[in-house]
Amino acid sequence: MKIFNLKLVHLTLASIFAASMALSGASVAQQAPEQPQAATHVSEADLERFAVARESIVSIQEDYSARLQGAGDPEEAGKLQQQANEEMIGAVDQAGLDVESFNAIAMALQGNPELQQKLEQVAP
């Protein structure tokens, strides 16, 4: 069993959530400060892994969003958020990527229409 630093897990969840929301076409109310553009070369195999992980993450987000709305108190909501984090990290791992690679690909996709088009072609 892996032990996660809680602060790192929340940061990871935020990164994964922001990346998947940006890639799903949803708008984010607040814009993050500009960050340096990530490398644009992503192998087709990694892009396929990313697509699989993203699909799983979106499903997990939908499931936990509904659960969080029904949470009775902040403690229960915190536990649900931690479970969602762990499941999303697991989905990335199961797809054959680590979280850092997933986030790097998500950054590379932002503002790169050619890479976005390739993702759409390999998406399940």
C-alpha positions, 0 to 999 in steps of 0.5 A, a space after each residue: 500500500 502506498 502512503 501519500 503525502 496529503 498535501 501532494 495528493 490534493 495538489 495532484 488531484 487539482 492538477 489532474 482535475 484541471 487538466 481533464 476539465 480543460 481537455 473536456 471542454 469545460 470552462 474554468 472560472 479562474 485562470 491559473 497563472 501562465 506556466 512555461 509551455 511543456 515539451 510538445 513531443 509526446 509519443 503515440 503510445 503515451 498519448 494513448 495511455 493518457 487518453 485511457 487515464 483521462 477517460 477513467 478520471 472523468 468517470 471517477 470525477 462524475 461518480 465522486 461529484 455526486 457523492 460529494 453533493 450528498 456528503 453529510 459533513 466536512 469530514 465525510 467530504 474529506 474522506 470522499 475527496 481522498 478516495 477520489 484522489 487515490 482512485 484517480 492516481 490509480 487510474 493513471 498508474 493503471 494506464 501505464 503513466 505516472 502522475 508527473 507524465 500525465 500532467 506533462 502531457 496535459 500541459 503539452 496539450 494546452 495550446 497545441 491543436 495538432 497534439 489535441 487532434 492526435 489525442 482525439 484520433 487515439 482516444 477510446 
